[in-house]
Amino acid sequence: MDKYREKLRNLKAVDTATACEMKPEPVSFQRGQREPQNEIQIAGVITGLKPGKSKRSGEMYASACLEDTLGKIDLIAFPKDYERLQEALKIDVPVLVRGSLRGEEDSAPKLSVTAITALEDVKIKLPEALRVKVPLHHPDAMLLEKLLGVFANAPGPGKLLLDLEEPGEFCAVLEPHGFSVCADRLFIDRVEDLVGTGGVKVIN
């Protein structure tokens, strides 16, 4: 899983330990009701797949576990999802699983699966543009030079805007010519290490 660490940061995936601490939202099973919107993404390896048949409807469903480096969480593929996911549930490499947490009080939540994709095949949608706040009177006299170094080492499709600020007086917006960047989480972290936390704003 270590090779996918940066990819997972960009995908905003949670780990199994965090998911197991979350409190599932109440779910009502009304006919025709759409799925709850509290979907999360977790990466790991699927183990212990057990297909079964509903005693009530006779439809097939499946249960399994998703394991990562911190623990595991139970998965459930309800009949409406199992038919299209049954092959994906057999993938034996790291996967990204999307779904909604379900659970009763005093019991560990389960993830009701709605999508499964091999991590190797997951494509990251990076921001189209970023705004970076650059304080003109910064304690580090080399700030602009250091920023330019970070920009130059991260070429990509993202547009870059600089807000040159004199707090309380003015802000000038500059679009550097010849610079477009790969605006992933690693790039944002490196810029915020220089300009301060919250100094980068994503524009989609």
N, C-alpha and C positions, 0 to 999 in steps of 0.2 A: 504493500500500500504506500510505502514511502515515495515511490516514483511518481505517485499521483498527488502528492501533498499540495503543490502549487495549483494544480488544476482544481482540486476540491475547495481551496480557498476562494477561487474565482467563482465557483458554482454555489458558494454559500451553503455547502452541505453541512449537516450536523453529525456528530458521532453518536454511537448507540447509547453511551452513558448519558449524554445530554437528552436524547430523545426519551429515555426511560424515566427521566426526572420531570418531563413535561406533563402537564395535566390536560388530558384530551377534552375537547369541547363536547358538550352533550350532543348526542345524535338521535334524531327521531326518524324512524323508518316509515315514512309516508309514501304511498304509491305515487310515482311520478315526480318525487322530489329529487332535485339535483344533488350531486355530491357536495359535502361540506368543502369550503374553500381553504381550510387550514392545512394545506398540503406542505410537507417537508421533503427534503431529499437526504438520504443516508447512503454512504458507500460501504461496501464490504463484500463478503463472499457468502453465497446462499448455501446452507447446509440443511440436512435432515428433512428433505422434501417429502411430504406425505399427502398424496391426493386422497380425496374422500368423496362420498356421495351424501347429499343432504337427505335426511330421513323425511323431511317435510315435502320437498319439491322433487327429489330424485335427481337434482342437478349436481354436477361435479364442482368441487372446490378444492383448495389445497392449503396446507399449512407448512411452514418452514421456519428457519431461523436465518437472520442476517448477522454475520460476525465481522467485527473489525478488531483493531488492536486494543480497544478499550473494553470490549464486552460483546454482548449480543442482544438482539431484540427479536421477538416473535413476529412472524409475518403471517398474514391471512389473505388469500386471494379468493374473494367471493365469486359465486357462479358467474355473475355478469362480467367479471374481469378474467376469470380463469381460462375461459375458452381461447381468448387471444393471447394470454400470457403463458400458457402451459409450456411452450418450448423455451421461452426466455427464462422461466424458473429453473431450467436445467443447466443454465450457463455456469461453468465451473471456474471462471476467472472473475476478478473483481468487477463488480457492477455498481451502477448508480440506481437506487430504487427510490421512486417517488410514490407517496401515498399519504393517507390521513391517519392520524392516531385514533385508535378506538380503545376503550377500556371502561371497566367498572371501578367504583371506589375500592380502595384497599387492594388493588391488583395491578400488576405491571401492565402498561399499555401495549397494544399490538399495533402493528402498522398494516393498515388495509391498503394493499398494493394496487396502484393504477398504472405504473409504467416501470419497465426494467430495461436498462441499456448497459452494455459492456463499457466499462470506464475508458477503455482504449478508443472506443468509437464516439464518446461524448465530445461534442463541439462546444467551445466556449464562445459566448457572444460578448465581446468586449465593448466598453463604452465608445461611442462615436466621437466624443469630445470631452475635454477636461478643462476646468478653470483652476488656476493655481494662484493663491494669494501670496504676493511677494511684498513684504514690508520694506519700504525704501531705507529706513533707518534700522537696520538689523545689526545686532552685535557682531555677527560674522561678516567682515568686510569682503570675504570671498564667496558670499552666498550665491550671487548670480553666476559666477564662474563654475561653482559646484553644481548648480542646477543645470547649466548647459551641458556639463559632463554627463549627468544622469539622462538628460534628453537624448544626447547623441548616442548613448549606449543602449537605447531602447527604441529602435526604429519600428514603426508600425503604421496602421491606418488612422489612428486617432488624432483628431484636430486638437491643437493646444492653444489656450488663451491664458495670458498672464494678467492678473489684476495688480498693477503696481500701486501700492497704497501708502499714503501718508495719513495714518489714523486720525480721524476727526477733521481732516482738511480736504483731501481729494483722493480719487481713485482713477487711474488711467488704464484702459484695457489695451493690451498689446497682443497682436497675433504674430509670433515669430515666423518669418519666412524660411522655408526649407526644413522646418521641423514638424514631423508627425510621429506619434509615439504608439507603442504597444501598451495600452493603458490597463494592464492587469494589476492584481493586488500587490505584487512585488514592486512594480513601478510606483504605485501610489504610496506604499510604505516608505520607499526610499526618498520620495519627494517630501513626505510629511516629516521624515526625520530631520530634514533641513528647514522647512518653513513652519513646522508645528502641527500638532494633531488638529484635524479639521480644516487644514489649509488647502485641501484638494476637494473640489466639487465635481461630481460626475454629471455630464450632460448627455442624455440619450436622445 
